[in-house]
Amino acid sequence: MKNVKLNCFGLLLLVLFLASCGTRKYTVKSDTKAAKTADVMANLKSKQLYRFITDWTGVKYRFGGLDKSGIDCSGFALLLEKDIYGRTLPRRSKDQAETIKKKSQSNLEEGDLIFFSFGGNEVDHVGVYLNNNFFVHASTTRGVVVDDLNMPVYQNAIVKTGTLK
């Protein structure tokens, strides 16, 4: 019986030793998109905006959509501005762009609007600025997401930025 206890104890020590040799501390790089997005969300001034974005994140894109079964970029901006800031926007992004007071990208604040043109000179997309050069929008391929404005696809398409008049 004493031999069985010693064998079990020895086996346990061996398992612990082998397990401790194989462990490695893994860390998540703070420069990953997920980490940066989490940091942006944590630093929002408006907790209502945080809840709004969290509630809508992942809702699929649907042209002309205005609810959780699908929403387009201008509909998302319209609802966000109305629900969070009590501000009224026209329905189309092209018309929304006409209602803002221009502001340089370096001076954007939480809730300001960013307009893009991916197909020429005419505004065809809108997003809402958050902080640290991140914005939230309804992407045609990924639905409602938070993205980095520094990405070339966005930098090359920005046509107007500003705040509602």
C-alpha positions as CSV (number, residue, x, y, z in Angstrom):
1,M,0.0,0.0,0.0
2,K,2.9,2.3,0.8
3,N,4.4,1.6,-2.6
4,V,1.1,2.5,-4.4
5,K,1.0,5.9,-2.5
6,L,4.7,6.6,-3.4
7,N,4.0,5.6,-7.1
8,C,1.0,7.9,-7.2
9,F,2.9,10.7,-5.6
10,G,5.8,10.3,-7.9
11,L,3.5,10.2,-10.9
12,L,1.8,13.4,-9.7
13,L,5.2,15.1,-9.4
14,L,6.2,14.0,-12.8
15,V,3.0,15.4,-14.4
16,L,3.4,18.7,-12.6
17,F,7.0,18.9,-13.7
18,L,6.2,18.2,-17.3
19,A,3.3,20.6,-17.3
20,S,5.4,23.4,-15.8
21,C,8.1,22.9,-18.5
22,G,5.6,23.2,-21.3
23,T,3.8,26.4,-20.2
24,R,4.5,29.6,-21.9
25,K,3.1,33.0,-21.1
26,Y,1.1,34.3,-24.1
27,T,0.2,38.0,-24.3
28,V,-2.2,39.7,-26.7
29,K,-0.4,42.5,-28.6
30,S,-2.0,45.8,-27.7
31,D,-1.8,46.9,-31.3
32,T,-4.3,44.3,-32.6
33,K,-7.5,45.7,-34.1
34,A,-9.6,44.1,-31.4
35,A,-7.4,45.7,-28.7
36,K,-7.5,49.1,-30.3
37,T,-11.3,48.9,-30.8
38,A,-11.8,47.9,-27.2
39,D,-9.7,50.9,-26.1
40,V,-11.6,53.2,-28.3
41,M,-14.9,51.9,-26.9
42,A,-13.7,52.2,-23.4
43,N,-12.7,55.8,-23.9
44,L,-16.0,57.0,-25.3
45,K,-17.3,60.1,-23.3
46,S,-20.9,59.0,-23.8
47,K,-21.9,55.8,-22.2
48,Q,-25.2,56.0,-24.1
49,L,-23.1,56.0,-27.3
50,Y,-21.2,52.9,-26.0
51,R,-24.5,51.1,-25.4
52,F,-25.9,52.1,-28.8
53,I,-22.8,50.9,-30.7
54,T,-22.7,47.7,-28.7
55,D,-26.3,47.0,-29.4
56,W,-26.0,47.6,-33.1
57,T,-22.6,46.0,-33.7
58,G,-22.9,43.1,-36.1
59,V,-26.3,44.1,-37.5
60,K,-26.1,43.3,-41.2
61,Y,-26.1,45.9,-44.0
62,R,-29.3,46.3,-46.0
63,F,-29.7,49.1,-48.5
64,G,-32.6,51.3,-47.3
65,G,-32.7,49.4,-44.0
66,L,-33.5,51.2,-40.8
67,D,-33.9,48.5,-38.2
68,K,-32.0,45.5,-36.7
69,S,-33.0,43.2,-39.5
70,G,-30.6,45.3,-41.6
71,I,-29.4,48.9,-41.9
72,D,-27.5,51.1,-44.3
73,C,-24.8,53.7,-43.4
74,S,-27.0,56.8,-43.6
75,G,-29.8,55.1,-41.7
76,F,-27.3,54.1,-39.0
77,A,-25.9,57.7,-38.8
78,L,-29.5,59.1,-38.7
79,L,-30.5,56.8,-35.8
80,L,-27.3,57.4,-33.8
81,E,-27.5,61.2,-34.1
82,K,-31.2,61.2,-33.2
83,D,-31.0,58.7,-30.3
84,I,-27.7,59.9,-28.7
85,Y,-27.5,63.6,-29.5
86,G,-31.1,64.5,-30.3
87,R,-30.1,65.8,-33.7
88,T,-32.0,65.4,-37.0
89,L,-30.4,64.3,-40.2
90,P,-31.7,63.8,-43.7
91,R,-32.1,60.1,-44.8
92,R,-29.4,60.0,-47.6
93,S,-25.7,60.4,-46.9
94,K,-25.4,62.8,-49.8
95,D,-28.0,65.1,-48.2
96,Q,-26.5,64.6,-44.7
97,A,-23.2,65.9,-46.0
98,E,-24.9,69.2,-46.9
99,T,-26.0,69.7,-43.2
100,I,-22.6,69.8,-41.6
101,K,-20.2,72.5,-40.8
102,K,-16.8,71.5,-42.2
103,K,-14.1,70.6,-39.7
104,S,-10.6,69.2,-40.3
105,Q,-10.1,65.5,-39.6
106,S,-7.5,66.4,-36.9
107,N,-10.2,68.3,-35.0
108,L,-13.0,65.7,-35.1
109,E,-14.8,65.0,-31.9
110,E,-17.0,62.1,-30.8
111,G,-20.3,62.2,-32.8
112,D,-18.9,64.2,-35.7
113,L,-19.6,62.9,-39.2
114,I,-17.2,61.6,-41.9
115,F,-18.3,61.3,-45.5
116,F,-16.7,59.2,-48.1
117,S,-16.9,58.6,-51.9
118,F,-15.9,55.2,-53.0
119,G,-17.3,55.5,-56.5
120,G,-16.3,59.0,-57.8
121,N,-16.8,62.5,-56.4
122,E,-20.2,62.1,-55.0
123,V,-20.8,61.2,-51.3
124,D,-21.9,57.6,-51.0
125,H,-21.0,56.6,-47.5
126,V,-21.1,58.1,-44.0
127,G,-19.7,57.1,-40.6
128,V,-19.6,58.6,-37.1
129,Y,-16.3,59.6,-35.5
130,L,-15.5,58.1,-32.1
131,N,-11.9,58.9,-31.0
132,N,-8.3,58.1,-31.8
133,N,-9.1,58.1,-35.5
134,F,-11.7,55.3,-35.2
135,F,-15.3,55.6,-36.4
136,V,-18.5,53.5,-36.5
137,H,-20.5,52.8,-39.6
138,A,-22.6,50.3,-41.5
139,S,-20.2,48.5,-43.8
140,T,-21.7,47.0,-46.9
141,T,-19.8,43.7,-46.4
142,R,-19.5,43.5,-42.5
143,G,-22.5,45.3,-41.2
144,V,-22.2,47.7,-38.3
145,V,-18.5,47.9,-37.2
146,V,-15.9,50.1,-35.7
147,D,-13.0,50.8,-38.1
148,D,-9.7,52.6,-38.2
149,L,-9.8,55.8,-40.3
150,N,-6.1,55.4,-40.9
151,M,-6.7,52.5,-43.2
152,P,-5.8,53.5,-46.8
153,V,-9.2,52.4,-48.1
154,Y,-10.8,55.1,-45.9
155,Q,-8.1,57.8,-46.1
156,N,-8.3,57.8,-49.9
157,A,-12.1,58.1,-49.9
158,I,-12.8,60.9,-47.3
159,V,-14.4,63.8,-49.0
160,K,-15.9,65.8,-46.0
161,T,-15.8,65.8,-42.2
162,G,-17.6,68.0,-39.7
163,T,-20.2,68.5,-37.2
164,L,-23.9,69.3,-37.6
165,K,-24.7,73.0,-37.9
